[in-house]
Amino acid sequence: MLRVLVADDQDLFRGGFAMILDAHDDITVVGEAADGAEAVTKAVELEPDVVLMDIRMPVVDGVEATARVCRRTAAKVLVLTMYDVDEYVYDALRAGASGFLLKDVRRDDLVRAVRLVAEGESLLAPAITRRLIGEFVGRGRARPRLRQRLGELTDREMDTLRLLARGRSNAEIAADLVVTEHTVKSHVSNLLTKLDLRDRAQAVVFAYESGLVVAGDEDMPRTDRR
């Protein structure tokens, strides 16, 4: 049973999302929160698997609430926004969110997203993510010092990070690199550990901010395949 906390300052959205999720046998909504501070408190108390977090809330905004939840709990955070290119969403991804959804998401897509995030996957549509990150990295947000940390990765881990940032699944990365999915999972786990990243979503942000991947650049990795 997946335990979900729904945090949104608008009763209509909060109640609607809770009703949709509770209608499924494998999901239970363990609580609701009307502001970011309450979301953090309830996440600590109720220990949900996933927190559905509105990005713009009173008292404590969704970005700071996401950071606190990720620091203090093992819950995955899935943020909600009205706009696909939203600086608050970008900051929430950097803070540890595992993905984001538009508030007009279809019912089936909402349920699928919660399940995927609970399983440890990130929810980042490649086209939207490139536009989102490209927008804000392009405004001087790139952090060149991150480039130095890439030196900790092997060539294969670097290739994996590039492909991961472009939205490839483990199966697609395995096909591109001509390795097994198990090997890809090992590469992902290793690079997350070496770069001290929470999950795949943060890895995507890191890849863009470090300059390893540039929005609009679809070149395939060209390192030695040995």
Secondary structure, DSSP 4 states (H G I P E B T S, - for coil): -EEEEEE-SSHHHHHHHHHHHHTSTTEEEEEEESSHHHHHHHHHHH--SEEEEESS-SSS-HHHHHHHHHHH---EEEEEES-SS-HHHHHHHHHT--EEEETT--HHHHHHHHHHHHTT--B--HHHHHHHHHHHIIIII--THHHHHGGGS-HHHHHHHHHHHTT--HHHHHHHHTS-HHHHHHHHHHHHHHHT-SSHHHHHHHHHHTTSS-TT--PPP-S---
